[in-house]
Amino acid sequence: MRRVIAGSVRLGRSIRWSALVAVFLCACSTPASSPDTAAITPAYDPSTGKLTELAYDSNHNGAIDTWTDMDGARPVQTRIDRNEDGRLDRWEYYDAKAKLIKVGFSRTDNGKVDAWAFAGADGAIERVEISSAADDRKIDRWEHYTAGAIAAAEEDANHDGAADKWETYESGIVKTVAFDENADGRPDRRLTYSGGSLATIETEPDAAGRFTKTLDVKSPDPAAARFPQ
């Protein structure tokens, strides 16, 4: 089952960039031995003198692991290599008011962002958008979270631009999975699970979308009862 672990993509800032910018802007009057100042390497536009990037050694081990694109004193995007393996694994995006709006991550840890987490008003994950093409213009899966647990998801499995798979969850455990198999925008088959095991298969929806045929799965084969991909 493909599941996103909320704790791995919490939207809390890993670096308080407003504080770092303030530290750097005051660097002219700060002793060179200051660890925070020494850990920051700025870059400027040579034609305007405007700050364009802050590179940061977050753990002070001598290796840069965080880069933030800057528009003057405003952060635009941050790229982070948290485990310092040479591949980025976290991307932070900010709005015009320097507020963090989403966090990107790589599901396969290949250095390419392919999923983006969005927070609700309480700061907890509310939505995750996923792109199998690792392109934020080609989102093909949308996951919705409640109290840190996945509650529902839609997916464009055939990549035609329309959702054709729908999932519901209870306490983070899959409850139903429905499929649109004739591309008419409505489910044609629905699997219902009990305790994570397949319980029923419903098919042959009528004109109102109600399923007319139900197969009870009495003793499901563990291989057949696995959550479908």
C-alpha positions as CSV (number, residue, x, y, z in Angstrom):
1,M,0.0,0.0,0.0
2,R,1.3,3.4,-0.9
3,R,1.1,5.6,2.1
4,V,2.7,8.8,3.0
5,I,4.0,9.0,6.6
6,A,3.0,12.4,7.8
7,G,5.8,12.7,10.2
8,S,8.4,12.6,7.4
9,V,7.1,15.7,5.7
10,R,5.9,17.9,8.6
11,L,5.6,21.5,7.5
12,G,7.5,23.0,10.3
13,R,10.4,25.0,9.0
14,S,13.7,23.1,9.3
15,I,15.5,26.5,9.2
16,R,14.1,29.8,10.5
17,W,15.1,31.8,7.4
18,S,13.8,35.1,8.8
19,A,16.3,34.8,11.7
20,L,19.1,33.7,9.4
21,V,18.5,36.7,7.1
22,A,18.5,39.0,10.1
23,V,21.8,37.4,11.3
24,F,23.4,37.9,7.9
25,L,22.2,41.4,7.4
26,C,23.7,42.3,10.7
27,A,26.9,40.4,9.9
28,C,28.9,43.6,9.4
29,S,28.7,44.3,13.1
30,T,28.8,40.7,14.3
31,P,32.1,39.0,15.2
32,A,33.4,36.7,12.5
33,S,33.5,33.8,15.1
34,S,29.7,33.8,15.3
35,P,28.7,30.2,14.4
36,D,25.4,31.2,12.7
37,T,27.0,33.9,10.6
38,A,30.0,31.6,9.7
39,A,27.6,28.9,8.5
40,I,25.9,31.2,5.9
41,T,27.3,31.9,2.5
42,P,25.5,34.7,0.6
43,A,25.4,35.3,-3.2
44,Y,24.4,38.5,-4.9
45,D,23.3,39.7,-8.3
46,P,26.5,41.3,-9.6
47,S,24.6,44.0,-11.5
48,T,22.3,45.1,-8.7
49,G,23.9,43.9,-5.5
50,K,20.7,42.2,-4.5
51,L,20.8,39.1,-2.3
52,T,19.9,36.1,-4.5
53,E,20.9,33.0,-2.5
54,L,21.8,31.9,1.0
55,A,23.8,28.7,1.4
56,Y,23.8,27.2,4.9
57,D,25.6,24.6,6.8
58,S,22.8,23.7,9.2
59,N,24.8,21.3,11.4
60,H,28.1,23.2,11.2
61,N,30.1,20.3,9.9
62,G,31.8,22.3,7.2
63,A,29.5,21.0,4.4
64,I,26.7,23.2,2.8
65,D,23.4,21.2,3.0
66,T,20.8,23.9,2.5
67,W,20.3,26.5,-0.3
68,T,17.6,29.2,-0.4
69,D,16.8,31.3,-3.4
70,M,16.3,34.9,-2.2
71,D,14.6,38.0,-3.6
72,G,16.5,40.4,-1.4
73,A,15.5,39.6,2.2
74,R,12.5,37.4,1.0
75,P,13.0,33.6,0.7
76,V,11.5,32.1,-2.5
77,Q,12.5,28.4,-2.4
78,T,14.7,26.3,-0.2
79,R,16.5,23.1,-1.3
80,I,17.8,20.8,1.4
81,D,20.0,17.7,1.5
82,R,19.3,16.6,5.1
83,N,21.4,13.4,5.1
84,E,24.2,15.0,3.1
85,D,24.3,12.1,0.5
86,G,24.6,14.6,-2.4
87,R,20.9,14.3,-3.3
88,L,18.2,16.8,-2.4
89,D,15.4,15.4,-0.3
90,R,13.4,18.4,0.8
91,W,12.1,21.4,-1.0
92,E,10.3,24.4,0.7
93,Y,8.3,26.9,-1.2
94,Y,7.3,30.4,0.1
95,D,4.7,33.0,-1.0
96,A,5.2,36.7,-1.5
97,K,5.0,37.3,2.2
98,A,7.7,34.7,2.9
99,K,5.2,32.2,4.4
100,L,5.9,28.6,3.8
101,I,3.1,27.2,1.6
102,K,4.2,23.7,0.7
103,V,7.0,21.2,1.2
104,G,8.3,18.9,-1.6
105,F,9.9,15.5,-1.1
106,S,11.2,12.6,-3.1
107,R,9.3,9.4,-2.5
108,T,12.1,7.3,-4.1
109,D,14.9,9.4,-2.6
110,N,16.5,9.9,-6.0
111,G,17.1,13.7,-5.6
112,K,14.0,14.6,-7.7
113,V,10.9,16.1,-6.1
114,D,7.8,14.2,-7.0
115,A,5.4,15.0,-4.1
116,W,4.2,18.1,-2.4
117,A,2.6,18.4,1.1
118,F,0.3,21.3,2.0
119,A,-0.6,22.3,5.6
120,G,-4.0,23.3,6.9
121,A,-4.6,26.3,9.3
122,D,-3.3,24.3,12.2
123,G,0.0,23.5,10.6
124,A,-0.8,19.8,10.1
125,I,-0.7,18.1,6.7
126,E,-3.9,18.6,4.9
127,R,-3.1,17.5,1.3
128,V,-0.4,15.8,-0.6
129,E,-0.1,16.0,-4.4
130,I,2.0,13.4,-6.2
131,S,3.4,13.3,-9.7
132,S,4.6,10.0,-11.2
133,A,6.4,12.1,-13.8
134,A,8.1,14.2,-11.1
135,D,6.5,17.3,-12.6
136,D,4.3,19.6,-10.5
137,R,2.4,20.4,-13.7
138,K,1.4,16.7,-14.0
139,I,-0.1,15.8,-10.7
140,D,-1.8,12.4,-10.9
141,R,-2.6,11.5,-7.3
142,W,-4.2,13.6,-4.6
143,E,-4.2,12.5,-1.0
144,H,-6.3,14.1,1.8
145,Y,-5.4,14.0,5.5
146,T,-7.3,14.4,8.7
147,A,-5.5,14.6,12.1
148,G,-2.3,13.4,10.4
149,A,-3.8,10.3,8.8
150,I,-4.8,9.7,5.2
151,A,-8.6,10.0,4.8
152,A,-9.2,9.8,1.1
153,A,-7.4,9.9,-2.3
154,E,-8.0,10.3,-6.0
155,E,-5.7,9.1,-8.7
156,D,-5.4,9.4,-12.5
157,A,-4.1,6.0,-13.1
158,N,-4.1,6.1,-16.9
159,H,-2.8,9.7,-17.1
160,D,-5.6,11.1,-19.2
161,G,-6.2,14.1,-17.0
162,A,-9.2,12.7,-15.1
163,A,-9.4,10.8,-11.8
164,D,-10.3,7.1,-12.3
165,K,-9.5,5.7,-8.9
166,W,-10.9,6.7,-5.6
167,E,-9.9,5.5,-2.1
168,T,-11.3,6.1,1.4
169,Y,-9.7,5.3,4.7
170,E,-10.6,4.9,8.3
171,S,-7.9,5.7,10.9
172,G,-5.4,5.5,8.1
173,I,-6.5,2.0,7.0
174,V,-8.0,1.5,3.5
175,K,-11.8,1.2,3.6
176,T,-12.8,1.3,-0.1
177,V,-11.2,1.5,-3.5
178,A,-13.3,2.3,-6.6
179,F,-12.3,2.2,-10.2
180,D,-13.6,3.9,-13.4
181,E,-12.9,1.2,-16.0
182,N,-14.7,2.7,-19.0
183,A,-13.6,6.3,-18.7
184,D,-17.1,7.7,-18.1
185,G,-16.1,9.5,-14.9
186,R,-18.0,7.2,-12.6
187,P,-16.9,4.1,-10.6
188,D,-17.6,0.7,-12.3
189,R,-16.1,-1.5,-9.6
190,R,-15.7,-1.0,-5.8
191,L,-13.7,-3.0,-3.4
192,T,-14.6,-2.7,0.3
193,Y,-12.1,-3.8,3.1
194,S,-12.6,-4.8,6.7
195,G,-9.6,-4.5,8.9
196,G,-7.4,-4.1,5.8
197,S,-8.7,-7.4,4.2
198,L,-10.9,-7.5,1.2
199,A,-14.5,-8.0,2.2
200,T,-16.8,-7.3,-0.8
201,I,-16.5,-6.5,-4.5
202,E,-19.3,-4.5,-6.1
203,T,-19.9,-4.2,-9.8
204,E,-22.5,-3.3,-12.5
205,P,-23.6,0.1,-11.5
206,D,-27.1,1.3,-12.6
207,A,-27.9,4.6,-14.3
208,A,-27.8,6.3,-10.8
209,G,-24.4,4.8,-10.1
210,R,-25.7,2.3,-7.5
211,F,-23.9,-1.1,-7.7
212,T,-26.3,-3.9,-8.5
213,K,-24.0,-6.9,-8.0
214,T,-22.1,-7.7,-4.8
215,L,-19.6,-10.5,-4.2
216,D,-18.9,-11.3,-0.6
217,V,-15.3,-12.5,0.0
218,K,-15.7,-15.1,2.7
219,S,-12.1,-16.3,3.1
220,P,-10.0,-14.0,1.0
221,D,-6.7,-15.3,-0.5
222,P,-4.1,-13.1,1.2
223,A,-2.5,-12.5,-2.2
224,A,-5.8,-11.5,-3.8
225,A,-6.8,-9.3,-0.8
226,R,-3.8,-7.0,-1.0
227,F,-4.5,-3.4,-1.6
228,P,-4.6,-2.9,-5.4
229,Q,-2.0,-0.7,-7.0
